[in-house]
Structures are given as structure tokens and as C-alpha cells.
Amino acid sequence: MAENGSMNCTLHGEDAAPYPQDHKTLVYKGMPPNITCCDSALRILPDGEWIVVFFTGGSIEPEPANFVALCRSTDRGEVWGPMEVVRKYDDRACIVSEVLANGPEITVFLNVHGGHFERWWNYTTTSTDNGRTWSEPEIFQPLPRRALVRSIYRASWGEWFAPFQYYPPTGDVDASIIEDGSHKSMFIGTLISGDEGRTWTQSAMVRSRYWAENNVVELRDGRMVMLHRIDASGCLWRCESRDRGRTWTESVRTEIPNPGSKIRLFRLSDGRIVLIHNPSNRTSHPNSKLYAWVNRNPLAMWISDDDLETWGYKRVLTDFPGHHAYPDGVVDDSEQYVHFAYDYNRHDVIYWGARLPKGKG
């Protein structure tokens, strides 16, 4: 985004012509004492309202001051209302890993920990009044402790898939995953539901490292693919399943650059696959530590029309200096836009409506 607010676009492929303006607005600006902003997810509710759920609180992540909040819009993202608290504790951190909007019910997946990923438990809280009130959190039993789910995928055959990452303890289950070193060797897999999330079964797991942020998507031939990050590798990694997510191959490198950041996959009705991500292979920065978040630039939309074999459409949404990270949202019913939210420099939440190109034929 240029300093005057105009969009900086780089187009490749068939649509390298003047492109309709995307939509973008500021959702929330972090201010003391709630500076940190991360893990924002945009969802469209049955009554037409839009919400962005995210965590804020304190000046860094993780810390005990982190809590989950939301902002809402009644005019399709033009104006966003004030922050509303979803869940906050006085003595521990509470962050969000996924938001599931299913009919009139919204479920937020919470990770509650002591402030440094110690004493980590997984909960869900639910709203049936468009996020104005929330149930008391309940332990999410299908996942072990020290685990989190990411973007739930609804397959064409009706099952739901919740990618997860899990850090088995090396000793004390209450220890920090950073202090006991378990973050260096973790596992990924999927939870599978055939009854719209009422019950879940767990797939076989495969080994990974650091932070996965795994997403799954189906291909036209029935295979499923899981893409995930491995910090310091400079790229995304790929697993496949030929049995509808029950087992997964070991991870292999891809040619998709990734600096160590969350991605978001979407599958369109014509089979095209959309990837919103940071296509950078830089994993360090001279002014910061290894895996520096300053490398989460640019923010781009790639589209594959051949089941992830190639990416025939690549568009830079913004390369304005700074960190544009953790995009999450939805494709609208007309498949004209991907509406998503992301954090800018971990202190602002931005809404972006990225216009989709027309499919072939």
C-alpha cells in the first residue's frame, strides 16, 4: 500500500491488465495497554454482519496480558465498530487459533496458557447471537494439550478437516514448549468430522518442526494436500493424503517461498486454488533476530488452475514496508472477492477484499 493509500499491484499471467481496485480499511489500531494484534480472522454472519476476531492485549506475544476480542461491521467492511472482548483472563494469556461460523453458531477455538506457552490448554467458546455473548469456555477434548487447530476445510464430500499442530511434552506437560525445546520437533495432522463438528476423529500424524500453520485443500482427483511452514527453511512444505485425510505422506519441500509465516488456502467452485501468503524466502534480517517477522512482506495472492502444479496467476497485494501477516477470511458467495483480515506490524488489524480474476472458460 503506497503512502497515499493507493494499492501497489504487480500482475503476472493473463490478467496483467488494469485491475479493479481492491477494498481495504483499518479494523483496529493497537494502543496502550492493548498494542499487540495477531491471528485475525474475518467471518461473514447469517445476518449480514461481518466480524474480525483477533487477539490483543499487552505489547508482545506471548504474554499473560493477551486476550481475544472482535470488531464488527454492518456495511461490508467500510466501517468497523469498537473492540468487544470475547474472552479475557486476569492471570493468564488467551489467544485464538480458529473461528468457525456455521449457520447461527460461532465457535472460537482458544489456546489458554500461562503467558509463555506453559500450562497450555485448548478450549472452545460459542455464541448464538452473532458474537454479542459467549458461553463459558469448555475444554476441546479431541485435541491433546499443547496443540492448536488452524483453518477448517469443508470438503466436497461433506466432511470437515481441522489441521492441527501438536507439541508432545519432553517431560512436564505443563512446561513451556519453548523452554523444554519441544517446539523444535512437533507433529501435524488433521481432525476429521462427518457431523459438522459435533464429533471428531484424529488422523495419523507426521513429524514437522517449529510452527506449522498447516492448511489443507482437496484436488480434482480426490487427493488432499497439506501445505505448512517450517521456520528457517525459506519455503512451504507439502504432505499428501490419498485416503481422505486419514494418513499423510512425510513432508517434502516445495518451490513456494515462505519466510516463516501463516498462509491461507481456499478452493473455488471451479477447482482453482487460491493462496494468500508472504512469498519471500528470507529467513533472517540484519537488524533483527533469526526468523525475523520483518520478512513477512510482500502480501500476495497466487492462484493455481492445475491442482498446485503451477501458479499461473500471481499478484502482489501490497509491498508497503513492514510486516503483513497471518491472513484469514472467506471467499464471498459470488466468488468475486477473498475477504480477509491480517495484522500490520503486530499493532494494526487490516481488512482487505482482494478481487478474484475470472476463471478460464
LINJOQUI-V480527 format. One record per pair of residues at least 4 apart in sequence whose C-alpha atoms are under 7 Angstrom apart, sorted by the first residue. I is the first residue (numbers start at 1). J is the second residue. Records with the same first field share a line. If there is no record, write none. Layout:
I = J + J
This chain:
1 = 5 + 6 + 7 + 8 + 318 + 319 + 320
2 = 6 + 7 + 8 + 320
7 = 318
8 = 317 + 318 + 319
9 = 315 + 316 + 317 + 318
10 = 315 + 316
11 = 15 + 16 + 314 + 315 + 316
12 = 16 + 313 + 314 + 315
13 = 312 + 313
22 = 353 + 354 + 355
23 = 352 + 353 + 354
24 = 351 + 352 + 353
25 = 77 + 78 + 350 + 351 + 352
26 = 349 + 350 + 351
27 = 71 + 80 + 349 + 350 + 351
28 = 348 + 349
29 = 347 + 348 + 349
30 = 34 + 35 + 36 + 37 + 347 + 348
31 = 35
33 = 57 + 58
34 = 56 + 57 + 58 + 59
35 = 56 + 57 + 58 + 59 + 347
36 = 56 + 57 + 58 + 59 + 60 + 61 + 346 + 347
37 = 54 + 55 + 56 + 343 + 346 + 347 + 348 + 349
38 = 54 + 55 + 56 + 343 + 346
39 = 54 + 55 + 96 + 97 + 326
40 = 52 + 53 + 54 + 328 + 341 + 342 + 343
41 = 52 + 53 + 54 + 99 + 328 + 329 + 340 + 341
42 = 51 + 52 + 53 + 328 + 329 + 330 + 340 + 341
43 = 50 + 51 + 52 + 101 + 329 + 330
44 = 48 + 49 + 50 + 51
45 = 49 + 50 + 130
46 = 103 + 104
49 = 72 + 73 + 74
50 = 72 + 73 + 74 + 76
51 = 70 + 71 + 72 + 73
52 = 70 + 71 + 72
53 = 69 + 70 + 71
54 = 68 + 69 + 70 + 96
55 = 66 + 67 + 68 + 69 + 95 + 96
56 = 66 + 67 + 68
57 = 65 + 66 + 67
58 = 65 + 66
62 = 115 + 116
63 = 93 + 115 + 116
64 = 91 + 92 + 93 + 114 + 115
65 = 92 + 93
66 = 93 + 94 + 95
67 = 87 + 88 + 93 + 94 + 95
68 = 85 + 86 + 87 + 88 + 94 + 95 + 96
69 = 83 + 84 + 85 + 86 + 87
70 = 83 + 84 + 85 + 86
71 = 80 + 81 + 82 + 83 + 84
72 = 80 + 81
73 = 77 + 79 + 80 + 81
75 = 79
86 = 134
88 = 94
89 = 93
92 = 113 + 114 + 115
93 = 112 + 113 + 114 + 115
94 = 110 + 111 + 112 + 113
95 = 110 + 111 + 112
96 = 108 + 109 + 110 + 111
97 = 109 + 110 + 148 + 149 + 150
98 = 108 + 109 + 149 + 150 + 151
99 = 107 + 108 + 109
100 = 106 + 107 + 108
101 = 105 + 106 + 107
102 = 106
104 = 128
105 = 126 + 127 + 128
106 = 126 + 127 + 128
107 = 124 + 125 + 126 + 127
108 = 124 + 125 + 126
109 = 123 + 124 + 125
110 = 122 + 123 + 124
111 = 120 + 121 + 122 + 123
112 = 120 + 121 + 122
113 = 117 + 118 + 119 + 120 + 121
114 = 118 + 119
116 = 176
117 = 176 + 177
118 = 174 + 175 + 176 + 177
119 = 174 + 175
120 = 145 + 146 + 174
121 = 145 + 146
122 = 139 + 140 + 145
123 = 137 + 138 + 139 + 140
124 = 137 + 138 + 139 + 140
125 = 134 + 135 + 136 + 137 + 138
126 = 134 + 135
127 = 131 + 133 + 134 + 135
129 = 133
142 = 200
143 = 147
146 = 166 + 167
147 = 164 + 165 + 166 + 167
148 = 164 + 165 + 166
149 = 162 + 163 + 164 + 165
150 = 162 + 163 + 164 + 213 + 214 + 215
151 = 162 + 163 + 215
152 = 160 + 161 + 162 + 163
153 = 160 + 161 + 162 + 216 + 217
154 = 158 + 159 + 160 + 161
155 = 159 + 160
158 = 194
159 = 192 + 193 + 194
160 = 192 + 193 + 194 + 196
161 = 190 + 191 + 192 + 193
162 = 190 + 191 + 192
163 = 189 + 190 + 191 + 214 + 215 + 216
164 = 188 + 189 + 190 + 214
165 = 187 + 188 + 189 + 212
166 = 186 + 187 + 188
167 = 177 + 182 + 183 + 186 + 187
168 = 182 + 186
169 = 173 + 182
170 = 180 + 182
175 = 180
176 = 180
177 = 181 + 182 + 183
178 = 182 + 183
182 = 186
183 = 209 + 210
184 = 209 + 210
185 = 208 + 209 + 210
186 = 207 + 208 + 209 + 210
187 = 205 + 206 + 207 + 208
188 = 205 + 206 + 207 + 208
189 = 203 + 204 + 205 + 206
190 = 202 + 203 + 245
191 = 200 + 201 + 202 + 203
192 = 200 + 201 + 202
193 = 197 + 199 + 200 + 201
195 = 199
203 = 245 + 246 + 247
204 = 246 + 247 + 248
206 = 248 + 250
209 = 230
210 = 230 + 231
211 = 229 + 230 + 231
212 = 228 + 229 + 230
213 = 228 + 229 + 262 + 263
214 = 226 + 227 + 228
215 = 226 + 227 + 228 + 264 + 265
216 = 224 + 225 + 226 + 227
217 = 224 + 225 + 226 + 267
218 = 222 + 223 + 224 + 225
219 = 223 + 224 + 307
220 = 271 + 307
223 = 240 + 241 + 242 + 244
224 = 240 + 241 + 242 + 244 + 245
225 = 238 + 239 + 240 + 241
226 = 238 + 239 + 240
227 = 236 + 237 + 238 + 239
228 = 236 + 237 + 238
229 = 235 + 236 + 237 + 258 + 260 + 261
230 = 236 + 260
231 = 259 + 260 + 291
232 = 260 + 283 + 291
234 = 257 + 258 + 259 + 281 + 282 + 283
235 = 253 + 254 + 255 + 256 + 257 + 258 + 259 + 281
236 = 253 + 254 + 256 + 257 + 258
237 = 251 + 252 + 253 + 254
238 = 251 + 252 + 253 + 254
239 = 248 + 249 + 250 + 251 + 252
240 = 248 + 249
241 = 245 + 247 + 248 + 249
243 = 247
256 = 279
257 = 279 + 280 + 281
258 = 278 + 279 + 280 + 281
259 = 280 + 281 + 282 + 283 + 295 + 296
260 = 283 + 291
261 = 296 + 325 + 326
262 = 326
263 = 276 + 277 + 326 + 327
264 = 275 + 276 + 277 + 327 + 328
265 = 273 + 274 + 275 + 276
266 = 273 + 274 + 275
267 = 271 + 272 + 273 + 274
268 = 272 + 273
272 = 303 + 304 + 305
273 = 303 + 304 + 305
274 = 301 + 302 + 303 + 304
275 = 301 + 302 + 303
276 = 300 + 301 + 302 + 327
277 = 299 + 300 + 301
278 = 296 + 297 + 298 + 299 + 300
279 = 298 + 300
280 = 295 + 297
282 = 295
283 = 290 + 291 + 292 + 295
284 = 289 + 290 + 291 + 292
285 = 289 + 290 + 292
288 = 292
293 = 323
294 = 322 + 323
295 = 323
296 = 323 + 324 + 325
297 = 319 + 322 + 323 + 324
298 = 316 + 318 + 319
299 = 316 + 317 + 318 + 319 + 324
300 = 315 + 316 + 317 + 318
301 = 314 + 315 + 316 + 317
302 = 311 + 313 + 314 + 315
303 = 311 + 312 + 313 + 314
304 = 308 + 310 + 311 + 312 + 313
306 = 310
322 = 345
323 = 344 + 345
324 = 342 + 343 + 344 + 345
325 = 342 + 343 + 344
326 = 342 + 343
327 = 340 + 341 + 342
328 = 340 + 341 + 342
329 = 339 + 340 + 341
330 = 338 + 339 + 340
331 = 335 + 337 + 338 + 339
332 = 336 + 337 + 338
336 = 355 + 356
337 = 353 + 354 + 355 + 356
338 = 353 + 354 + 355 + 356
339 = 352 + 353 + 354
340 = 351 + 352 + 353
341 = 349 + 350 + 351 + 352
342 = 349 + 350 + 351
343 = 347 + 348 + 349 + 350
344 = 348 + 349 + 350
